[in-house]
Amino acid sequence: MAHITTTHGVTHGLSGVVRKWLHDLNAERRAYVEYRRTIRELSRLGDRELADIGLARCDIEEAARYHLDLHR
């Protein structure tokens, strides 16, 4: 009787490890770029505009981290 084993989503060998590492590294880079973009956009707003959306200038980095966590 023939026996077939299939694996889905499993990486094998060094090339698989390197491929996963590169994928994870690229995902972290994209997340950092998005984080910096959010900070830049919020920093361009005036204090009154920030207050309108419920933020103070000192909250910008925390808001950017929260935004990043929502999209992960």
C-alpha positions, -999 to 999 in steps of 0.1 A, spaced: 0 0 0 13 34 -9 16 60 18 18 97 10 27 124 35 22 160 27 32 190 47 18 224 41 35 256 53 65 238 67 99 251 57 128 226 53 165 231 55 187 261 56 170 278 26 136 276 44 151 292 75 167 320 55 135 326 36 115 328 68 141 351 84 140 374 53 102 374 53 101 383 90 128 410 85 108 426 57 76 425 78 94 443 106 108 469 82 73 475 67 59 479 102 86 504 112 79 524 80 42 525 88 50 535 124 72 564 113 46 575 87 19 576 113 41 597 136 50 621 107 13 626 97 2 632 133 31 655 139 20 677 110 -14 684 127 -18 715 150 -26 712 187 -62 721 180 -65 694 153 -49 668 176 -73 678 204 -102 673 179 -93 637 175 -86 632 212 -48 634 212 -22 657 228 12 661 211 27 639 239 4 610 228 16 608 192 41 580 197 17 559 218 -10 564 192 14 553 164 22 521 184 -15 514 189 -22 519 152 7 495 144 -7 469 168 -41 471 152 -27 463 118 -5 433 128 
